[in-house]
Amino acid sequence: MSNRKLIRPDAADQRAGRGVRRKQVPPEQTNAEEFYYLKQMAAKTPMVVVLNNDEELQGWIEWYDKGAIKLNRSNGPNLLVLKRNIRYMYKEEELKRFRKRDRSSSS
């Protein structure tokens, strides 16, 4: 058997290694918006886009970029909607589900 020596770090080395650990800065982009748009575009999901002035637009998203989306509509002209004018958007099927639930609860 060989004779092993126990090597201990100096106390000064231990203190230097135990610096305050800071939380990692979250990434600037999560790509969640890109993933959502690509998923809805691929499926041609009927969407409802609610604008800042409470106007609702219905259609499907053909493409998007940093500042706008192109909304294709079957009952009107296709629109280029600036993202800064969009309050929120949701799938059209959610509107149908909400109306069904609202009718059944009022009966």
Buried (B, 14 or more C-beta within 10 A) or exposed (E): EEEEEEEEEEEEEEEEEEEEEEEEEEEEEEEEEEEEBEEBBEEEEBBBBBBEEEEEBBBBBEEBEEEBBBBBEEEEEEBEBEEEEBEEBEBBEEBEEEEEEEEEEEE
